[in-house]
């Protein structure tokens, strides 16, 4: 049976190469159906109304010749899975590794990424988080311009390669979290409005037209897509992009995020392993991860930009734009103890009060915390990592803060060795006018913020993409090797010491010491103390068992003297 939702059309035909068109018959609620069986690899598309243009299936699983061409039938049930014994991984106590397939390896494919699993396992990673893999126009971009959400981008290897990736990850003991985008569609290849009212008229967010979440068929399209990744591709979780841009009128009985969460929980009970949903939200509202019994949506966790901003300002001193509020010396202690910095406090960037407090009863692992991620690097003018401006000593402090934090730590690919390659904003729009508009818009945005436009790379220049690929030869060299060893040791320590995964609010407190130039932090988790000296003078602190140190402290009687620009974890 072939079917498609196309309430805007009065005629729909199925077209296949070398065969006569088949007319679909109208069914209820805008659906069109035909009793046709397709075999694996069969190309097909829909011809709408009286036109002769072929449109891909909105639920296409494969686009072998790009998003403007016909779809190809793919049956995910045909894959020979070997992960029957996989029981999954809970997020609590985990370590997430965020990666972009196109730049993680020289080849930029799913199969090539499998060859790097040994590195991730040795590092101590438990969850791989993939940037979006849904089909987009062109050969490479970040993935957030997808237009066919059910298809795996062909340049990454397509759906069979994706299944091989997940199967191999499970064999290596690694869970897979897939980043999905339900708040907008890309600018090229989006034919959904020709089929039906997928988009909300007159409503836009920062990236494009909003999805019409008042239409039940559109909601089902989104929820079923989420279930597809979890069910058909054995994915262990989803990272839901920019959920604050999911605009609802309130006419539906539950929020779309709750609807997805309810479906994931039901599927989790059936398959017998945890299925984790993580929101990216700038609302600072714990409704995302509070249980439904307490009025929340029931997701597992959400990203915490507040943690990133507090750490970034402490390490770099940068206080421009949204970093301004985090110049507060108490910013890092507050996010350490309370989760959100803006929990109802005034945000100068937004020019209003922002956020709500995280309840003390909420487990700390429900906030995903990081010193770097794809957005916070790639949305800088030059796509520069912390390694472009910080010393190895300060990068080592970033490692300590990230892997001892109360939240669930996340690393961005290459961070673990202080990769020097940038991660820039890149596109491969085949349309010259779209490439030009993207470049002009990006330059104008950075000029408005005071950046020098000469350092903004052209997104559609192939060199921008090539520069952003990891250089794996750096990994064991000199200071890179030292940093990598530190990350491995910190991840091991986190597994060995229960203090560093204790989720209870009462198990942690923090303070900042400002009696010397530069900042010094005393961060506690149970009996563990994380001591950070970001000043240019030594600092004497009460002694203890040194579990890990970026630079070995000097014993001074019963005290320890921390070198400038160093951090230790003491039991």
For each residue, the residues with C-beta under 8 A, 3 or more apart:
1: 33 34 35 36
2: 14 22 24 33 34 36 38 44
3: 24 27 31 32 33 34
4: 12 24 31 32 46 57 58 59 195
5: 29 30 31 32 58 195 196 217 221
6: 9 12 30 31 32 46 48 195 196
7: 29 30 195 196 197 217
8: 193 194 195 196 197
9: 6 12 32 48 49 194 195
10: 49
11: 23 48 49 50
12: 4 6 9 23 24 32 46 47 48
13: 21 22 23 24 46 47
14: 2 21 22 23 24 34 36 44 45 46 47
15: 21 44 45 46 47 54 70
16: 19 42 43 44
17: 43 70
18:
19: 16
20:
21: 13 14 15 47
22: 2 13 14 34 36
23: 11 12 13 14 34
24: 2 3 4 12 13 14 32 33 34 46
25: 32 33 34
26: 31 32
27: 3 31 32 33
28: 31
29: 5 7 217
30: 5 6 7 196 217
31: 3 4 5 6 26 27 28
32: 3 4 5 6 9 12 24 25 26 27
33: 1 2 3 24 25 27
34: 1 2 3 14 22 23 24 25
35: 1
36: 1 2 14 22
37:
38: 2 42 44 73
39: 42 73
40: 73 74 75 78
41: 72 73 74
42: 16 38 39 72 73
43: 16 17 64 70 71 72 73
44: 2 14 15 16 38 57 70 71 72 73
45: 14 15 54 55 56 57 69 70 71
46: 4 6 12 13 14 15 24 54 55 56 57 195
47: 12 13 14 15 21 51 52 53 54 55
48: 6 9 11 12 51 53 55 194 195
49: 9 10 11
50: 11
51: 47 48
52: 47
53: 47 48
54: 15 45 46 47 69 70
55: 45 46 47 48 191 194 195
56: 45 46 60 63 67 68 69 70 71 148 191
57: 4 44 45 46 60 71
58: 4 5 148 150 191 192 195 221
59: 4 150 221
60: 56 57 63 71 72 135 148 150 151
61: 71 72 73 74 76 150 151 152 159
62: 71 72 73 74 151 152 154 158 159
63: 56 60 66 67 69 71 72 135 148 151 154
64: 43 69 72 154 158
65: 69 70
66: 63 69 137 154 189
67: 56 63 135 136 137 147 148 151 188 189
68: 56 137 189
69: 45 54 56 63 64 65 66
70: 15 17 43 44 45 54 56 65
71: 43 44 45 56 57 60 61 62 63 151
72: 41 42 43 44 60 61 62 63 64
73: 38 39 40 41 42 43 44 61 62
74: 40 41 61 62 158 159 160
75: 40 78
76: 61 79 159 163 232 233
77: 232
78: 40 75
79: 76 160 163 167
80:
81: 84 163 167 234
82: 167 171
83: 86 166 167 170 171 234
84: 81
85:
86: 83 170 234 273
87: 272 273
88: 175 236 273 274 275
89: 94 126 127 173 174 175 236 274
90: 93 94 274 276
91: 94 127 237 274 276 278 300 301 365 408
92: 363 365 408 501 503
93: 90 126 365 495 501
94: 89 90 91 126 127 175 365 408
95: 123 124 125 126 127 403 408 409 410 411 491 494
96: 125 126 127 128 129 177 368 408 409 410 411
97: 120 123 125 127 128 129 410 411 413
98: 129 131 370 373 374 410 411 412 413
99: 104 113 128 129 130 131 412 413
100: 103 104 130 131 142 143 374 413 423
101: 104 105 108 109 110 113 130 131 133 156
102: 108 140 155 156 465 469
103: 100 108 413 423 465 468 469 470
104: 99 100 101 108 112 113 116 413 470
105: 101 108 109 112 113 115 116 469 470 472
106: 112 469
107: 111 112
108: 101 102 103 104 105 112 140 155 156 469
109: 101 105 112 113 155 156 157 161
110: 101 113 114 156 157 161 162 164 165
111: 107 114 115 157 161 164 165
112: 104 105 106 107 108 109 115 116
113: 99 101 104 105 109 110 116 117 165
114: 110 111 117 164 165 168 169
115: 105 111 112
116: 104 105 112 113 119 120 472
117: 113 114 120 121 168 169 172 174
118: 121 122 172
119: 116 122 123 475
120: 97 116 117 123 125 128 172 174
121: 117 118 124 125 172 173 174
122: 118 119 488
123: 95 97 119 120 416 484 487 488 491
124: 95 121 487 488 491 492 494 495
125: 95 96 97 120 121 128 174 411 491
126: 89 93 94 95 96 173 174 175
127: 89 91 94 95 96 97 174 175 176 177 236 237 276
128: 96 97 99 120 125 169 174 175 176 177
129: 96 97 98 99 177 178 179 239 410
130: 99 100 101 133 176 177 178 179
131: 98 99 100 101 142 143 144 179 374
132: 142 143 144 146 178 179 180 181 241
133: 101 130 143 152 153 156 162 178
134: 143 146 147 148 149 150 151 152 153 180 181
135: 60 63 67 146 147 148 151 152 153 154 189
136: 67 141 143 145 146 147 153 186 189
137: 66 67 68 145 147 186 188 189 429 430
138: 141 188 427 428 429 430
139: 155 428
140: 102 108 155 426 427 428 465
141: 136 138 144 145 426 427 428
142: 100 131 132 145 374 378 425 426
143: 100 131 132 133 134 136 146 153 179 181
144: 131 132 141 181 186 207 241
145: 136 137 141 142 185 186 187 188 427
146: 132 134 135 136 143 149 153 181 185 186
147: 67 134 135 136 137 185 186 188 189 190 191 192
148: 56 58 60 63 67 134 135 151 189
149: 134 146 180 181 182 225
150: 58 59 60 61 134 225 228
151: 60 61 62 63 67 71 134 135 148 159
152: 61 62 133 134 135 156 157 158 159 161 162
153: 133 134 135 136 143 146 156 158
154: 62 63 64 66 135 157 158
155: 102 108 109 139 140
156: 101 102 108 109 110 133 152 153 161 162
157: 109 110 111 152 154 160 161 162 164 165
158: 62 64 74 152 153 154 161 162
159: 61 62 74 76 151 152 162 163 233
160: 74 79 157 163 164
161: 109 110 111 152 156 157 158 164 165
162: 110 133 152 156 157 158 159 165 166 233
163: 76 79 81 159 160 166 167 233 234
164: 110 111 114 157 160 161 167 168
165: 110 111 113 114 157 161 162 168 169 176
166: 83 162 163 169 170 176 233 234 235
167: 79 81 82 83 163 164 170 171 234
168: 114 117 164 165 171 172
169: 114 117 128 165 166 172 174 175 176
170: 83 86 166 167 173 174 175 176 234
171: 82 83 167 168
172: 117 118 120 121 168 169
173: 89 121 126 170
174: 89 117 120 121 125 126 127 128 169 170
175: 88 89 94 126 127 128 169 170 236 237 276
176: 127 128 130 165 166 169 170 234 235 236 237
177: 96 127 128 129 130 235 236 237 238 239 276 278
178: 129 130 132 133 229 233 235 237 238 239
179: 129 130 131 132 143 238 239 241
180: 132 134 149 225 226 229 238 239 240 241
181: 132 134 143 144 146 149 184 241 242
182: 149 211 222 225 240 241 246 256
183: 205 207 210 211 241 242 243 245 246
184: 181 205 207 208 209 210 211 245
185: 145 146 147 190 192 199 208 209
186: 136 137 144 145 146 147 189 190 208
187: 145 190 208 429 434
188: 67 137 138 145 147 429 430 431 434
189: 66 67 68 135 136 137 147 148 186
190: 147 185 186 187 193
191: 55 56 58 147 194 195
192: 58 147 185 195 196 198 199
193: 8 190 196 197 198 199
194: 8 9 48 55 191
195: 4 5 6 7 8 9 46 48 55 58 191 192 198
196: 5 6 7 8 30 192 193 215 217 218
197: 7 8 193 201 212 215 218
198: 192 193 195 211 212 215 218 221
199: 185 192 193 203 209 210 211 212
200: 203 209 210 211 212 213 214 247
201: 197
202:
203: 199 200 209 210 247
204: 208 209 210
205: 183 184 208 210 242 245 247
206: 245
207: 144 183 184 242 245
208: 184 185 186 187 204 205
209: 184 185 199 200 203 204
210: 183 184 199 200 203 204 205 213 245 246 247
211: 182 183 184 198 199 200 218 222 246 247
212: 197 198 199 200 215 218
213: 200 210 218 219 222 246 247 248 249 252 256
214: 200 248 249 251 252
215: 196 197 198 212 218 219
216: 219 220
217: 5 7 29 30 196 220 221
218: 196 197 198 211 212 213 215 221 222
219: 213 215 216 222 223 252 256 259
220: 216 217 223 224
221: 5 58 59 198 217 218 224 225
222: 182 211 213 218 219 225 226 256 260
223: 219 220 226 227 256 259 260 263
224: 220 221 227 228
225: 149 150 180 182 221 222 228 229
226: 180 222 223 229 230 238 260 263 264
227: 223 224 230 231 263 264 267
228: 150 224 225 231 232 233
229: 178 180 225 226 232 233 235 238
230: 226 227 233 234 235 236 237 238 264 267 275
231: 227 228 234 267 271
232: 76 77 228 229
233: 76 159 162 163 166 178 228 229 230
234: 81 83 86 163 166 167 170 176 230 231
235: 166 176 177 178 229 230 238
236: 88 89 127 175 176 177 230 273 274 275 276
237: 91 127 175 176 177 178 230 274 275 276 277 278 300
238: 177 178 179 180 226 229 230 235 260 264 276 277 278
239: 129 177 178 179 180 278 279 280 303
240: 180 182 243 257 260 277 278 279 280 299
241: 132 144 179 180 181 182 183 280
242: 181 183 205 207 245 280 281 282
243: 183 240 246 257 279 280 281 288
244: 281 282 283
245: 183 184 205 206 207 210 242
246: 182 183 210 211 213 243 256 257
247: 200 203 205 210 211 213
248: 213 214 251 252 255 256
249: 213 214 252
250:
251: 214 248
252: 213 214 219 248 249 255 256 259
253:
254: 258 259 262
255: 248 252 258 259 297
256: 182 213 219 222 223 246 248 252 259 260
257: 240 243 246 260 261 277 279 288 297 299
258: 254 255 261 262 292 297 298
259: 219 223 252 254 255 256 262 263
260: 222 223 226 238 240 256 257 263 264 277
261: 257 258 264 265 277 292 297 298 299
262: 254 258 259 265 266 292 298
263: 223 226 227 259 260 266 267
264: 226 227 230 238 260 261 267 268 275 277
265: 261 262 268 269 275 298
266: 262 263 269 270
267: 227 230 231 263 264 270 271 275
268: 264 265 271 272 273 274 275
269: 265 266 272
270: 266 267
271: 231 267 268 275
272: 87 268 269
273: 86 87 88 236 268
274: 88 89 90 91 236 237 268
275: 88 230 236 237 264 265 267 268 271
276: 90 91 127 175 177 236 237 238 300 301
277: 237 238 240 257 260 261 264 299 300 301
278: 91 177 237 238 239 240 299 300 301 302 303 368
279: 239 240 243 257 288 289 297 299 301 302 303
280: 239 240 241 242 243 302 303
281: 242 243 244 284 285 288 302 303
282: 242 244 305
283: 244 288 355
284: 281 306 340 342 343 354 355 356
285: 281 288 355 356
286: 289 290 296 339 356 357 358 359 362
287: 290 295 296 297 356
288: 243 257 279 281 283 285 296 297 299 301 302
289: 279 286 296 297 298 299 300 301 302 362 366
290: 286 287 294 295 296 297 298 359 362
291: 294 296 298
292: 258 261 262 295 296 297 298
293:
294: 290 291
295: 287 290 292
296: 286 287 288 289 290 291 292 299
297: 255 257 258 261 279 287 288 289 290 292
298: 258 261 262 265 289 290 291 292
299: 240 257 261 277 278 279 288 289 296 302
300: 91 237 276 277 278 289 366
301: 91 276 277 278 279 288 289 365 366 367 368 408
302: 278 279 280 281 288 289 299 366 367 368
303: 239 278 279 280 281 367 368 370 373 410
304: 307 308 335 339 340 367 368 369 407
305: 282 308 309 376
306: 284 309 310 326 335 339 340 341 342
307: 304 310 311 335 367 369 370 405 407
308: 304 305 311 312 369 370 371 372 373 376
309: 305 306 312 313 322 323 325 326 331 341
310: 306 307 313 314 326 331 332 334 335 341
311: 307 308 314 315 332 371 398 401 402
312: 308 309 315 316 318 323 326 371 376 386
313: 309 310 316 317 318 319 323 326 327 331
314: 310 311 331 332 519 521 534
315: 311 312 371 386 390 394 397 398 534
316: 312 313 386 389 390
317: 313
318: 312 313 323
319: 313 323 324 326 327
320: 323 324 449 450
321: 324 349 449
322: 309 325 349
323: 309 312 313 318 319 320 326 327
324: 319 320 321 327 348 349
325: 309 322 328 331 341 342 347 348 349
326: 306 309 310 312 313 319 323 331 341
327: 313 319 323 324 331
328: 325 331 334 341
329: 332 512 514 519
330: 333 334 512
331: 309 310 313 314 325 326 327 328 334 335 341
332: 310 311 314 329 335 336 510 512 521 523
333: 330 336 337 510 511 512 521 523
334: 310 328 330 331 337 338 341 510
335: 304 306 307 310 331 332 338 339 340 341
336: 332 333 405 406 508 509 510 523
337: 333 334 505 508 509 510
338: 334 335 341 343 357 358
339: 286 304 306 335 343 358 362 364 367 406 407
340: 284 304 306 335 343 355 356 357 358
341: 306 309 310 325 326 328 331 334 335 338 345
342: 284 306 325 345 347 354 355
343: 284 338 339 340 355 356 357 358
344: 353 354 355 356 357
345: 341 342 353 354 355
346: 352 353 354
347: 325 342 350 351 352 353 354 355
348: 324 325 351
349: 321 322 324 325
350: 347 354
351: 347 348
352: 346 347
353: 344 345 346 347
354: 284 342 344 345 346 347 350
355: 283 284 285 340 342 343 344 345 347
356: 284 285 286 287 340 343 344
357: 286 338 340 343 344
358: 286 338 339 340 343 362 367
359: 286 290 362
360: 505 506
361: 505
362: 286 289 290 339 358 359 366 505
363: 92 366 503 504
364: 339 367 406 407 502 503 504 505 508
365: 91 92 93 94 301 406 407 408 501 503
366: 289 300 301 302 362 363 407 408
367: 301 302 303 304 307 339 358 364 406 407 408
368: 96 278 301 302 303 304 407 408 409 410
369: 304 307 308 402 405 406 407 408 409 410
370: 98 303 307 308 373 376 402 409 410 411 412
371: 308 311 312 315 386 398 401 402 415
372: 308 376 377 385 386 398 411 412 415
373: 98 303 308 370 376 377 410 412
374: 98 100 131 142 377 378 412 423
375: 378 379
376: 305 308 312 370 372 373 379 380
377: 372 373 374 380 383 384 385 412 422 423
378: 142 374 375 383 423 424 425
379: 375 376 425
380: 376 377 383 384
381: 446 451 452 455 456
382: 388 422 424 455 456 457
383: 377 378 380 422 423 424 425 457 468
384: 377 380 388 389 422
385: 372 377 388 414 415 418 419 420 421 422 423
386: 312 315 316 371 372 389 390 394 395 398 415 418
387: 390 395 418 419 420
388: 382 384 385 420 422
389: 316 384 386
390: 315 316 386 387 394 395 398
391: 394 395 565
392: 395 396 418 479 482 483
393: 396 397 550 551 565 566
394: 315 386 390 391 397 398 534 565
395: 386 387 390 391 392 398 399 418 483
396: 392 393 399 400 482 483 486 550 566 567
397: 315 393 394 400 401 532 534 550 565 566 567
398: 311 315 371 372 386 390 394 395 401 402
399: 395 396 402 403 416 483 486 487 490 550
400: 396 397 403 404 486 490 530 532 548 550 567 569
401: 311 371 397 398 404 405 530 532 567
402: 311 369 370 371 398 399 405 409 410 411
403: 95 399 400 409 487 490 491 493 494 500
404: 400 401 490 494 500 523 525 528 530 569
405: 307 336 369 401 402 409
406: 336 339 364 365 367 369 503 508 525
407: 304 307 339 364 365 366 367 368 369
408: 91 92 94 95 96 301 365 366 367 368 369
409: 95 96 368 369 370 402 403 405 494
410: 95 96 97 98 129 303 368 369 370 373 402
411: 95 96 97 98 125 370 372 402 415 416 487
412: 98 99 370 372 373 374 377 415 423
413: 97 98 99 100 103 104 419 470
414: 385 417 418 419 421 470
415: 371 372 385 386 411 412 418 419
416: 123 399 411 483 484 487 488
417: 414 474 475 476 480 481 483 484 487
418: 385 386 387 392 395 414 415 479 480 483
419: 385 387 413 414 415 470 471 474 480
420: 385 387 388 471 474
421: 385 414 467 468 469 470 471 474
422: 377 382 383 384 385 388 467 468
423: 100 103 374 377 378 383 385 412 468
424: 378 382 383 457 459 464 467 468
425: 142 378 379 383 442 457 459 464
426: 140 141 142 457 459 460 461 464 465 468
427: 138 140 141 145 435 438 459 460
428: 138 139 140 141 460 462 465
429: 137 138 187 188 432 434 435 438 460
430: 137 138 188
431: 188 434 435
432: 429 435 436
433: 436 437
434: 187 188 429 431 437 438
435: 427 429 431 432 438 439 459 460
436: 432 433 439 440
437: 433 434 440 441
438: 427 429 434 435 441 442 459 460
439: 435 436 442 443 458 459 460
440: 436 437 443 444
441: 437 438 444 445
442: 425 438 439 445 446 456 459
443: 439 440 446 447 453 456
444: 440 441 447 448
445: 441 442 448 449
446: 381 442 443 449 451 453 456
447: 443 444 450 451 453
448: 444 445
449: 320 321 445 446
450: 320 447
451: 381 446 447 455 456
452: 381 455
453: 443 446 447 456
454:
455: 381 382 451 452
456: 381 382 442 443 446 451 453
457: 382 383 424 425 426 461 463 464 467
458: 439 461 464
459: 424 425 426 427 435 438 439 442 464
460: 426 427 428 429 435 438 439 464
461: 426 457 458 464 465
462: 428 465 466
463: 457 466 467
464: 424 425 426 457 458 459 460 461 467 468
465: 102 103 140 426 428 461 462 468 469
466: 462 463 469
467: 421 422 424 457 463 464
468: 103 383 421 422 423 424 426 464 465
469: 102 103 105 106 108 421 465 466
470: 103 104 105 413 414 419 421
471: 419 420 421 474
472: 105 116 475
473: 477
474: 417 419 420 421 471 477 480
475: 119 417 472 480 481 484
476: 417 480 481 484
477: 473 474 480 481
478: 481 482
479: 392 418 482 483
480: 417 418 419 474 475 476 477 483 484
481: 417 475 476 477 478 484 485
482: 392 396 478 479 485 486
483: 392 395 396 399 416 417 418 479 480 486 487
484: 123 416 417 475 476 480 481 487 488
485: 481 482 488 489
486: 396 399 400 482 483 489 490 548 550
487: 123 124 399 403 411 416 417 483 484 490 491
488: 122 123 124 416 484 485 491 492
489: 485 486 492 493 548
490: 399 400 403 404 486 487 493 494 548
491: 95 123 124 125 403 487 488 494 495
492: 124 488 489 495 496
493: 403 489 490 496 497 500 547 548 569
494: 95 124 403 404 409 490 491 497 500 501
495: 93 124 491 492
496: 492 493
497: 493 494 500 501 528 547 571
498: 501 502 526
499: 502 507 525 526 527 528 571
500: 403 404 493 494 497 525 528
501: 92 93 365 494 497 498
502: 364 498 499 507 508 525 526
503: 92 363 364 365 406 507
504: 363 364 507
505: 337 360 361 362 364 508
506: 360
507: 499 502 503 504 525 526
508: 336 337 364 406 502 505 523 524 525 526
509: 336 337 524
510: 332 333 334 336 337 521 522 523 524
511: 333 521 522
512: 329 330 332 333 519 520 521 522
513: 516 519 520 521 522 539
514: 329 519 520
515:
516: 513 520 535 537 539
517: 535 536 537
518: 533 534 535 536 537 564
519: 314 329 512 513 514 532 534 535
520: 512 513 514 516 531 532 533 534 535 539
521: 314 332 333 510 511 512 513 530 531 532 534
522: 510 511 512 513 529 530 531 541
523: 332 333 336 404 508 510 529 530 531 532
524: 508 509 510 528 529 530
525: 404 406 499 500 502 507 508 528 530
526: 498 499 502 507 508
527: 499 571
528: 404 497 499 500 524 525 547 569 570 571
529: 522 523 524 544 569 570 571
530: 400 401 404 521 522 523 524 525 567 568 569
531: 520 521 522 523 539 541 562 567 568 569 570
532: 397 400 401 519 520 521 523 567
533: 518 520 538 539 562 563 564 565 566 567
534: 314 315 394 397 518 519 520 521 565
535: 516 517 518 519 520 539 564
536: 517 518 564 565
537: 516 517 518 564
538: 533 554 561 562 563 564
539: 513 516 520 531 533 535 561 562
540: 556 559 560 561 562
541: 522 531 559 560 562 570
542: 558 559 560
543: 555 558 559 560 570
544: 529 560 570 571
545: 570 571
546: 549 552 553 560 568 569 570
547: 493 497 528 568 569 570 571
548: 400 486 489 490 493 568 569
549: 546 552 553 566 567 568 569
550: 393 396 397 399 400 486 566 567 568
551: 393 562 563 565 566
552: 546 549
553: 546 549 560 561 562 563 566 568
554: 538 560 561 563
555: 543 559 560 561
556: 540 559 560 561
557:
558: 542 543
559: 540 541 542 543 555 556
560: 540 541 542 543 544 546 553 554 555 556 568 570
561: 538 539 540 553 554 555 556
562: 531 533 538 539 540 541 551 553 566 567 568
563: 533 538 551 553 554 566
564: 518 533 535 536 537 538
565: 391 393 394 397 533 534 536 551
566: 393 396 397 533 549 550 551 553 562 563
567: 396 397 400 401 530 531 532 533 549 550 562
568: 530 531 546 547 548 549 550 553 560 562
569: 400 404 493 528 529 530 531 546 547 548 549
570: 528 529 531 541 543 544 545 546 547 560
571: 497 499 527 528 529 544 545 547
